[in-house]
């Protein structure tokens, strides 16, 4: 592989001013748009040696045939230009929304003669004031039902309002007490407008003022013995309290902010937005984002905010999990979308805001997991994935049974491996297996040992099968949470169509050597490197690149991630058990001192390497105890 791409500009050709750059392919299509405070410094990252680039960045750079840039005067101008070009060119490698939801809003048509409250999914009605979005449409209707008890405003349609005003008779909703507009005949247009203003002020955050006023009016009416009026104010007060109860109190009443919780992996990110007005959650929204190149949380925040406030008015404060490099410019750009006041981007460090951010992040994490689960459970998607894997790897049949292997260890100790099984694209956890590896030189040797032991169960010779069974038991071969039982050998003897190892070409070649030596036929072999999309086959110089976002890549990565999770869980349990058994044998070493030792050295393996003086430096460990620890561990 060449060190870099052929179209790399000379260092002196790239300016050091702020600007926007565009990577283009041979047909002139814009593949990626980015901004930089210093174009030369930023672009040099893309033209580093190809082997040092992240896989998705390398693929973007290699897919392009040239790069162009435009210099601007200020950083804010670069942000504005980047936003404009992303909207215009729709580059495939920029972050993209995958939000197929149309959220309902509570809208007040302030531009009308008699404003109306309604549920709508169209949040671009001229002159309307919006609250939300709400997660479900029934949540909006419940809020409206409660609010019109406290603030009786118009709910009828425009045609009903027009007909009622012309005829001089109340509209039908007004006749049954469901509409409080001028068309009901109970208030004038001016009086109705004043009620609408109170409605908007309450929804915007002026909560306690209206509750206090309603309470005072109720008590005054009761003192005057006007019990009918007192009952009306009581109903209004109950309605207001009910609306407040639906929105958990999370911050001070004066706080208007949006919170963004973000959880992401190599391929996608989940975003949870909490809309806080008057210290209460007035709306929420969640969506997923495609990641085409490797970006960190701060860069994700930059892209998410640009797209989240496309045509929307941001609040005064936005809480995010990480601040991007161009925070000042992004604040200025967002501030231009407000009629007055500035926008401040902040990270929640402590207190109530940090607690709410934690809740938003937890929701984002759950949403990402749900997104993956739903995608995995889709029968059509699974069928397509299996077909695409078959075609991409050149298999004769679809991989109806796939097994994936991963090795885990801690600095060469407690070496374990995992085997996970997917049948028809779904996990078969009852057939998962865990291996303990007594001794190995590296990961490739571990893979070779594990595959050899697994393939021994697929041989036809009953005598050799019995020998393999005994050997596996002798090497502490485990199934699920306990030892292998004879009754489970039938499942374990079922051959896979596709055998996947977690790793690149070296791991695949080690597995291929074990497969060849076993003599087992009819099993295809592939490997997927950690954090990369490259799928390696035996004896090939170049990997198979599955399309980004494809169901095939998603399924292979999911089985790889499951194998990694299963292996690391087992390795941690083994390590914990070994640490406990080793260190508890040392006289005078209690739980608190064990924790201090592990916190200081990180592992028992490192502790064994330390001399007496180094051990004595640990808090609570004196010279005598340090010598005892050293002599016990060296035995």
QUINOR-V639020 format. One record per residue. RES is the residue in three letters. PHI is phi in whole degrees, 0 to 359 (* if undefined). PSI is psi as a letter, one per 40 degrees, with the letter a starting at -180 (* if undefined). OMEGA is omega in radians with two decimals (* if undefined). Layout:
BEGIN
((RES | PHI | PSI | OMEGA) (RES | PHI | PSI | OMEGA))
END
This chain:
BEGIN
((UNK | * | h | 3.11) (UNK | 294 | i | -3.12) (UNK | 294 | d | -3.14) (UNK | 205 | i | -3.08) (UNK | 277 | i | -3.04) (UNK | 288 | d | -3.05) (UNK | 271 | e | -3.12) (UNK | 301 | h | 3.11) (UNK | 290 | i | 3.04) (UNK | 291 | i | -3.05) (UNK | 304 | d | -3.10) (UNK | 287 | e | -3.11) (UNK | 281 | d | -3.08) (UNK | 272 | h | -3.12) (UNK | 287 | i | 3.13) (UNK | 261 | e | 3.12) (UNK | 282 | i | 3.03) (UNK | 292 | i | -3.13) (UNK | 179 | a | -3.12) (UNK | 234 | h | -3.14) (UNK | 240 | i | -3.11) (UNK | 225 | h | 2.98) (UNK | 269 | h | -3.10) (UNK | 236 | i | 3.06) (UNK | 268 | a | -3.05) (UNK | 295 | d | -3.14) (UNK | 269 | e | 3.12) (UNK | 89 | e | 3.14) (UNK | 286 | h | 3.12) (UNK | 283 | h | -3.11) (UNK | 267 | d | -3.08) (UNK | 204 | h | 3.09) (UNK | 238 | h | 3.10) (UNK | 217 | i | 3.13) (UNK | 238 | i | -3.12) (UNK | 203 | i | 3.00) (UNK | 284 | d | 3.09) (UNK | 225 | h | -3.04) (UNK | 300 | d | -3.10) (UNK | 297 | d | -3.12) (UNK | 294 | d | -3.10) (UNK | 289 | d | -3.09) (UNK | 291 | d | 3.12) (UNK | 299 | d | 3.10) (UNK | 294 | d | -3.13) (UNK | 284 | d | -3.08) (UNK | 256 | f | 2.98) (UNK | 290 | i | 3.09) (UNK | 309 | h | -3.01) (UNK | 303 | d | -3.10) (UNK | 294 | d | -3.13) (UNK | 270 | e | -3.12) (UNK | 279 | i | 2.99) (UNK | 297 | i | -3.01) (UNK | 304 | d | -3.09) (UNK | 291 | d | 3.06) (UNK | 294 | d | 3.12) (UNK | 298 | d | -3.12) (UNK | 293 | d | 3.10) (UNK | 294 | d | -3.11) (UNK | 296 | d | -3.12) (UNK | 284 | d | 3.08) (UNK | 284 | d | -3.13) (UNK | 278 | i | 3.07) (UNK | 241 | e | 3.12) (UNK | 185 | i | 3.11) (UNK | 225 | h | 3.10) (UNK | 235 | i | 3.11) (UNK | 217 | i | 3.11) (UNK | 230 | h | -3.13) (UNK | 275 | h | 3.07) (UNK | 235 | i | -3.05) (UNK | 279 | d | -3.02) (UNK | 229 | i | 3.12) (UNK | 293 | d | 3.13) (UNK | 294 | d | 3.09) (UNK | 293 | d | 3.11) (UNK | 294 | d | 3.10) (UNK | 295 | d | -3.14) (UNK | 295 | d | -3.13) (UNK | 292 | d | 3.09) (UNK | 300 | d | 3.13) (UNK | 301 | d | -3.12) (UNK | 297 | d | -3.09) (UNK | 288 | d | 3.08) (UNK | 296 | d | 3.11) (UNK | 294 | d | -3.06) (UNK | 281 | d | -3.00) (UNK | 264 | e | -3.11) (UNK | 49 | g | -3.06) (UNK | 295 | h | -3.07) (UNK | 291 | d | -3.10) (UNK | 263 | e | 3.04) (UNK | 277 | i | 3.12) (UNK | 299 | h | -3.11) (UNK | 231 | i | 3.02) (UNK | 285 | i | 2.96) (UNK | 235 | f | -3.07) (UNK | 253 | h | -3.13) (UNK | 262 | e | -3.12) (UNK | 269 | i | 2.98) (UNK | 246 | h | -2.98) (UNK | 276 | i | 3.06) (UNK | 279 | i | 3.10) (UNK | 237 | i | 2.91) (UNK | 264 | h | -3.05) (UNK | 238 | i | 3.03) (UNK | 243 | h | -3.07) (UNK | 278 | g | -3.06) (UNK | 295 | e | 3.13) (UNK | 282 | e | -3.13) (UNK | 276 | i | 3.06) (UNK | 301 | d | 3.05) (UNK | 239 | g | -3.06) (UNK | 304 | i | -3.07) (UNK | 241 | i | 3.03) (UNK | 260 | h | -3.09) (UNK | 201 | i | 3.03) (UNK | 264 | h | 3.13) (UNK | 210 | i | 3.00) (UNK | 256 | e | 3.09) (UNK | 265 | h | -3.09) (UNK | 261 | f | 3.09) (UNK | 230 | f | 3.08) (UNK | 286 | h | -3.06) (UNK | 296 | h | 3.08) (UNK | 78 | e | -3.09) (UNK | 271 | i | 3.03) (UNK | 250 | h | -3.02) (UNK | 248 | i | 3.00) (UNK | 227 | h | -3.05) (UNK | 127 | a | 0.07) (UNK | 287 | i | 3.10) (UNK | 256 | i | -3.11) (UNK | 291 | d | -3.12) (UNK | 224 | i | -3.10) (UNK | 290 | d | 3.13) (UNK | 293 | d | 3.11) (UNK | 294 | d | 3.10) (UNK | 291 | d | -3.12) (UNK | 297 | d | 3.11) (UNK | 299 | d | 3.13) (UNK | 296 | d | 3.12) (UNK | 296 | d | -3.14) (UNK | 302 | d | 3.13) (UNK | 286 | d | -3.05) (UNK | 291 | d | -3.11) (UNK | 287 | e | 3.00) (UNK | 286 | d | 3.13) (UNK | 272 | d | -3.14) (UNK | 232 | g | -3.07) (UNK | 289 | g | 3.12) (UNK | 239 | i | -3.02) (UNK | 289 | h | 3.05) (UNK | 236 | e | -3.06) (UNK | 284 | i | -3.12) (UNK | 288 | i | -3.14) (UNK | 297 | d | 3.14) (UNK | 293 | d | 3.11) (UNK | 295 | d | 3.12) (UNK | 297 | d | -3.11) (UNK | 296 | d | -3.13) (UNK | 295 | d | -3.11) (UNK | 294 | d | -3.12) (UNK | 291 | d | 3.12) (UNK | 286 | d | -3.08) (UNK | 277 | e | -3.09) (UNK | 76 | e | 3.11) (UNK | 243 | i | -3.12) (UNK | 300 | i | 3.04) (UNK | 292 | i | -3.08) (UNK | 298 | d | 3.08) (UNK | 302 | d | 3.11) (UNK | 291 | d | 3.13) (UNK | 294 | d | -3.12) (UNK | 259 | e | 3.07) (UNK | 79 | f | -3.11) (UNK | 255 | e | -3.13) (UNK | 222 | h | -3.13) (UNK | 245 | f | -3.12) (UNK | 281 | i | 3.09) (UNK | 303 | d | 3.13) (UNK | 291 | e | 3.10) (UNK | 277 | e | 3.14) (UNK | 82 | e | -3.07) (UNK | 258 | d | -3.12) (UNK | 222 | i | 3.04) (UNK | 275 | i | 3.12) (UNK | 296 | d | -3.13) (UNK | 292 | d | 3.12) (UNK | 296 | d | 3.13) (UNK | 295 | d | 3.13) (UNK | 298 | d | 3.12) (UNK | 295 | d | 3.10) (UNK | 294 | d | 3.11) (UNK | 298 | d | 3.12) (UNK | 299 | d | 3.09) (UNK | 295 | d | 3.11) (UNK | 302 | d | -3.11) (UNK | 295 | d | -3.13) (UNK | 296 | d | 3.12) (UNK | 295 | d | -3.14) (UNK | 294 | d | -3.12) (UNK | 279 | e | 3.04) (UNK | 133 | e | 3.14) (UNK | 278 | g | -2.94) (UNK | 291 | c | -2.94) (UNK | 295 | d | -3.13) (UNK | 300 | d | -3.10) (UNK | 284 | d | 3.08) (UNK | 296 | d | 3.13) (UNK | 296 | d | 3.14) (UNK | 296 | d | -3.14) (UNK | 295 | d | 3.11) (UNK | 295 | d | -3.14) (UNK | 295 | d | 3.14) (UNK | 297 | d | 3.13) (UNK | 296 | d | -3.13) (UNK | 293 | d | 3.12) (UNK | 298 | d | 3.13) (UNK | 294 | d | 3.12) (UNK | 293 | d | 3.11) (UNK | 294 | d | 3.08) (UNK | 280 | e | -3.09) (UNK | 64 | f | 3.02) (UNK | 269 | g | -2.97) (UNK | 287 | d | 3.08) (UNK | 295 | d | 3.11) (UNK | 294 | d | 3.12) (UNK | 300 | d | 3.12) (UNK | 294 | d | 3.12) (UNK | 295 | d | 3.12) (UNK | 295 | d | 3.08) (UNK | 298 | d | 3.12) (UNK | 296 | d | 3.10) (UNK | 297 | d | -3.14) (UNK | 298 | d | 3.11) (UNK | 297 | d | 3.12) (UNK | 295 | d | 3.12) (UNK | 297 | d | 3.13) (UNK | 296 | d | 3.13) (UNK | 294 | d | 3.10) (UNK | 295 | d | 3.12) (UNK | 296 | d | 3.14) (UNK | 293 | d | 3.14) (UNK | 286 | d | 3.13) (UNK | 248 | h | -3.09) (UNK | 297 | h | 3.08) (UNK | 286 | h | -3.09) (UNK | 239 | d | -3.10) (UNK | 222 | a | 3.10) (UNK | 296 | i | -3.10) (UNK | 299 | d | -3.08) (UNK | 277 | e | -3.01) (UNK | 273 | h | 2.94) (UNK | 241 | h | -3.05) (UNK | 204 | i | 2.94) (UNK | 246 | h | 3.10) (UNK | 247 | h | 3.12) (UNK | 240 | h | 2.98) (UNK | 266 | h | -3.05) (UNK | 229 | h | 3.00) (UNK | 229 | h | -3.07) (UNK | 214 | i | 3.02) (UNK | 233 | a | -3.05) (UNK | 291 | d | -3.00) (UNK | 250 | d | -3.00) (UNK | 217 | i | 3.06) (UNK | 226 | i | 3.06) (UNK | 251 | h | -3.10) (UNK | 239 | h | 3.04) (UNK | 241 | h | -3.14) (UNK | 252 | h | 3.01) (UNK | 253 | h | 3.14) (UNK | 258 | h | -3.06) (UNK | 255 | h | 3.08) (UNK | 230 | h | -3.09) (UNK | 63 | f | 3.12) (UNK | 79 | e | -3.09) (UNK | 231 | i | 3.12) (UNK | 286 | h | -3.11) (UNK | 266 | e | -3.14) (UNK | 193 | i | 3.09) (UNK | 211 | i | -3.12) (UNK | 205 | i | 3.09) (UNK | 225 | i | 3.12) (UNK | 202 | i | 3.08) (UNK | 248 | i | -3.08) (UNK | 233 | h | 3.03) (UNK | 281 | h | 3.05) (UNK | 248 | h | -3.10) (UNK | 268 | d | 3.02) (UNK | 231 | i | -3.05) (UNK | 287 | h | 3.11) (UNK | 228 | i | 3.12) (UNK | 271 | a | -3.07) (UNK | 297 | d | -3.13) (UNK | 297 | d | 3.10) (UNK | 293 | d | 3.07) (UNK | 298 | d | 3.13) (UNK | 302 | d | 3.13) (UNK | 304 | d | -3.09) (UNK | 291 | d | -3.09) (UNK | 295 | d | -3.13) (UNK | 293 | d | 3.11) (UNK | 299 | d | -3.09) (UNK | 277 | d | -3.13) (UNK | 294 | d | -3.11) (UNK | 253 | f | 3.01) (UNK | 288 | h | -3.10) (UNK | 84 | e | 3.14) (UNK | 251 | i | 3.11) (UNK | 266 | h | -3.14) (UNK | 283 | i | 3.04) (UNK | 282 | i | -3.13) (UNK | 290 | d | -3.07) (UNK | 229 | h | 3.09) (UNK | 233 | h | -3.14) (UNK | 259 | h | -3.07) (UNK | 227 | i | -3.14) (UNK | 285 | d | 3.13) (UNK | 207 | i | -3.13) (UNK | 266 | h | 3.09) (UNK | 289 | i | -3.11) (UNK | 297 | d | -3.09) (UNK | 260 | f | -3.09) (UNK | 303 | d | -3.10) (UNK | 298 | d | -3.13) (UNK | 292 | d | 3.13) (UNK | 294 | d | 3.08) (UNK | 297 | d | 3.12) (UNK | 295 | d | 3.13) (UNK | 296 | d | 3.11) (UNK | 291 | d | 3.14) (UNK | 297 | d | 3.10) (UNK | 295 | e | -3.13) (UNK | 273 | e | 3.06) (UNK | 259 | i | 3.11) (UNK | 288 | d | 3.12) (UNK | 203 | i | 3.09) (UNK | 86 | i | -3.12) (UNK | 262 | i | 3.04) (UNK | 246 | h | -3.12) (UNK | 242 | h | 3.03) (UNK | 266 | h | -3.11) (UNK | 219 | i | 2.96) (UNK | 258 | h | 3.12) (UNK | 279 | h | -3.05) (UNK | 266 | d | -3.05) (UNK | 202 | i | 3.05) (UNK | 79 | a | -3.04) (UNK | 295 | d | 3.14) (UNK | 294 | d | 3.10) (UNK | 295 | d | 3.12) (UNK | 295 | d | 3.12) (UNK | 291 | d | 3.08) (UNK | 298 | d | 3.08) (UNK | 298 | d | 3.10) (UNK | 295 | d | 3.13) (UNK | 297 | d | 3.12) (UNK | 295 | d | 3.11) (UNK | 298 | d | 3.09) (UNK | 295 | d | 3.11) (UNK | 298 | d | 3.12) (UNK | 297 | d | 3.12) (UNK | 294 | d | 3.13) (UNK | 294 | d | 3.11) (UNK | 294 | d | 3.10) (UNK | 295 | d | 3.12) (UNK | 295 | d | 3.11) (UNK | 301 | d | 3.14) (UNK | 291 | d | -3.12) (UNK | 296 | d | 3.14) (UNK | 296 | d | 3.13) (UNK | 294 | d | -3.13) (UNK | 288 | d | -3.07) (UNK | 275 | e | 3.13) (UNK | 287 | h | -3.07) (UNK | 297 | d | -3.13) (UNK | 297 | d | 3.14) (UNK | 295 | d | 3.12) (UNK | 296 | d | 3.14) (UNK | 298 | d | 3.12) (UNK | 296 | d | 3.14) (UNK | 298 | d | -3.12) (UNK | 296 | d | 3.10) (UNK | 295 | d | -3.12) (UNK | 294 | d | 3.09) (UNK | 296 | d | 3.12) (UNK | 302 | d | -3.11) (UNK | 290 | d | -3.08) (UNK | 293 | d | -3.09) (UNK | 265 | e | 3.12) (UNK | 71 | f | -3.13) (UNK | 278 | i | 3.12) (UNK | 284 | d | 3.12) (UNK | 229 | i | 3.07) (UNK | 292 | i | -3.11) (UNK | 283 | g | -3.10) (UNK | 292 | d | 3.02) (UNK | 234 | h | 3.11) (UNK | 240 | h | 3.05) (UNK | 237 | h | -3.13) (UNK | 235 | i | -3.05) (UNK | 237 | i | 3.08) (UNK | 219 | i | -3.14) (UNK | 247 | h | 3.12) (UNK | 225 | i | 3.10) (UNK | 202 | i | 3.07) (UNK | 240 | h | -3.14) (UNK | 50 | f | 3.07) (UNK | 84 | e | 3.12) (UNK | 250 | i | 3.14) (UNK | 50 | f | -3.10) (UNK | 284 | h | 3.10) (UNK | 225 | i | 3.09) (UNK | 220 | i | 3.14) (UNK | 234 | i | 3.01) (UNK | 229 | h | 3.06) (UNK | 245 | i | -3.03) (UNK | 236 | h | 3.01) (UNK | 241 | h | 3.06) (UNK | 240 | h | -3.07) (UNK | 55 | f | 3.09) (UNK | 82 | e | -3.13) (UNK | 242 | i | -3.13) (UNK | 291 | h | 3.02) (UNK | 248 | g | -3.01) (UNK | 291 | d | 3.11) (UNK | 290 | e | -3.14) (UNK | 249 | e | 3.04) (UNK | 294 | i | 3.10) (UNK | 223 | i | 3.08) (UNK | 236 | h | -3.11) (UNK | 243 | i | 2.94) (UNK | 252 | h | -3.09) (UNK | 249 | h | -3.04) (UNK | 293 | d | -3.06) (UNK | 206 | h | -3.14) (UNK | 201 | i | -3.13) (UNK | 275 | d | 3.14) (UNK | 199 | a | -3.09) (UNK | 295 | d | -3.12) (UNK | 293 | d | 3.08) (UNK | 294 | d | 3.10) (UNK | 296 | d | 3.11) (UNK | 299 | d | 3.13) (UNK | 300 | d | -3.14) (UNK | 297 | d | -3.07) (UNK | 295 | d | -3.13) (UNK | 295 | d | 3.10) (UNK | 299 | d | -3.14) (UNK | 294 | d | 3.14) (UNK | 292 | d | -3.08) (UNK | 290 | e | 3.11) (UNK | 300 | d | -3.14) (UNK | 281 | e | -3.10) (UNK | 261 | e | -3.14) (UNK | 281 | i | -3.04) (UNK | 279 | d | -3.06) (UNK | 286 | h | -3.11) (UNK | 299 | d | -3.12) (UNK | 293 | d | 3.13) (UNK | 288 | d | 3.07) (UNK | 297 | d | 3.13) (UNK | 296 | d | 3.10) (UNK | 297 | d | 3.13) (UNK | 295 | d | 3.12) (UNK | 297 | d | -3.14) (UNK | 295 | d | 3.13) (UNK | 296 | d | -3.14) (UNK | 295 | d | 3.12) (UNK | 294 | d | -3.12) (UNK | 295 | d | -3.10) (UNK | 262 | f | 3.09) (UNK | 56 | f | 3.10) (UNK | 280 | h | -3.00) (UNK | 243 | i | 3.07) (UNK | 234 | h | 3.14) (UNK | 62 | b | -3.13) (UNK | 260 | e | -3.08) (UNK | 219 | a | -3.10) (UNK | 294 | i | 3.11) (UNK | 292 | h | 3.08) (UNK | 254 | i | -3.14) (UNK | 302 | d | -3.09) (UNK | 294 | e | -3.10) (UNK | 265 | e | -3.09) (UNK | 292 | d | -3.14) (UNK | 295 | d | 3.10) (UNK | 294 | d | -3.08) (UNK | 292 | d | -3.13) (UNK | 276 | e | -3.14) (UNK | 283 | h | -3.02) (UNK | 282 | i | 3.06) (UNK | 276 | i | 2.95) (UNK | 282 | d | -3.09) (UNK | 226 | h | 3.11) (UNK | 248 | h | -3.07) (UNK | 244 | h | 3.04) (UNK | 245 | i | 3.11) (UNK | 276 | h | -3.11) (UNK | 156 | i | -3.12) (UNK | 263 | a | -3.03) (UNK | 300 | d | 3.13) (UNK | 299 | d | 3.14) (UNK | 293 | d | 3.12) (UNK | 295 | d | 3.14) (UNK | 295 | d | 3.09) (UNK | 295 | d | 3.10) (UNK | 294 | d | 3.12) (UNK | 295 | d | 3.10) (UNK | 296 | d | 3.10) (UNK | 294 | d | -3.14) (UNK | 292 | d | 3.14) (UNK | 293 | d | -3.13) (UNK | 292 | d | -3.12) (UNK | 287 | d | -3.09) (UNK | 81 | e | 3.14) (UNK | 284 | h | -3.09) (UNK | 248 | i | 2.99) (UNK | 85 | e | 3.12) (UNK | 247 | h | 3.05) (UNK | 274 | i | -3.04) (UNK | 231 | h | 3.10) (UNK | 208 | i | 3.09) (UNK | 221 | i | 3.08) (UNK | 232 | h | -3.07) (UNK | 286 | i | -3.13) (UNK | 300 | h | 3.06) (UNK | 66 | e | 3.14) (UNK | 237 | i | 3.07) (UNK | 266 | e | -3.07) (UNK | 292 | h | 3.06) (UNK | 249 | h | -3.06) (UNK | 258 | i | 3.05) (UNK | 247 | i | -3.13) (UNK | 298 | i | 3.02) (UNK | 58 | f | 3.07) (UNK | 235 | i | 3.13) (UNK | 271 | d | -3.09) (UNK | 232 | i | -3.12) (UNK | 279 | i | 2.99) (UNK | 272 | h | 3.13) (UNK | 257 | h | 3.10) (UNK | 279 | i | -3.10) (UNK | 301 | i | 3.08) (UNK | 299 | h | 3.12) (UNK | 79 | e | -3.12) (UNK | 285 | i | 3.12) (UNK | 294 | d | 3.14) (UNK | 296 | d | 3.13) (UNK | 296 | d | 3.14) (UNK | 299 | d | -3.10) (UNK | 291 | d | 3.14) (UNK | 296 | d | 3.11) (UNK | 293 | d | 3.14) (UNK | 294 | d | 3.14) (UNK | 291 | d | 3.07) (UNK | 296 | d | 3.13) (UNK | 296 | d | 3.13) (UNK | 293 | d | 3.09) (UNK | 296 | d | 3.12) (UNK | 295 | d | 3.12) (UNK | 300 | d | -3.09) (UNK | 294 | d | -3.14) (UNK | 290 | d | -3.07) (UNK | 291 | d | 3.08) (UNK | 297 | d | 3.13) (UNK | 293 | d | -3.12) (UNK | 296 | d | 3.13) (UNK | 293 | d | 3.13) (UNK | 294 | d | 3.08) (UNK | 296 | d | -3.12) (UNK | 296 | d | 3.13) (UNK | 298 | d | -3.14) (UNK | 295 | d | -3.13) (UNK | 294 | d | 3.13) (UNK | 298 | d | -3.13) (UNK | 298 | d | -3.08) (UNK | 291 | d | -3.09) (UNK | 285 | d | -3.01) (UNK | 285 | d | 3.12) (UNK | 289 | e | 3.09) (UNK | 281 | e | -3.11) (UNK | 278 | h | 3.12) (UNK | 298 | h | 3.09) (UNK | 83 | e | -3.10) (UNK | 252 | h | -3.14) (UNK | 266 | a | -3.09) (UNK | 301 | d | -3.10) (UNK | 294 | d | 3.12) (UNK | 288 | d | 3.06) (UNK | 299 | d | 3.13) (UNK | 297 | d | 3.13) (UNK | 296 | d | 3.12) (UNK | 298 | d | -3.12) (UNK | 291 | d | 3.09) (UNK | 294 | d | -3.10) (UNK | 282 | d | -3.05) (UNK | 261 | d | 3.09) (UNK | 91 | d | -3.12) (UNK | 197 | i | 3.08) (UNK | 293 | d | 3.14) (UNK | 301 | d | 3.12) (UNK | 289 | d | 3.11) (UNK | 297 | d | 3.12) (UNK | 296 | d | -3.13) (UNK | 282 | e | -3.03) (UNK | 283 | i | 3.06) (UNK | 270 | i | -3.07) (UNK | 299 | d | -3.11) (UNK | 297 | d | 3.14) (UNK | 294 | d | 3.13) (UNK | 293 | d | -3.11) (UNK | 293 | e | 3.12) (UNK | 286 | e | -3.11) (UNK | 289 | i | -3.13) (UNK | 301 | h | 3.08) (UNK | 88 | e | -3.13) (UNK | 249 | h | 3.10) (UNK | 270 | i | -3.11) (UNK | 299 | d | -3.12) (UNK | 293 | d | 3.13) (UNK | 295 | d | 3.13) (UNK | 297 | d | 3.11) (UNK | 294 | d | 3.10) (UNK | 296 | d | 3.11) (UNK | 298 | d | -3.10) (UNK | 298 | d | -3.10) (UNK | 290 | d | -3.14) (UNK | 292 | d | -3.10) (UNK | 286 | d | -3.12) (UNK | 276 | e | -3.13) (UNK | 287 | * | *))
END
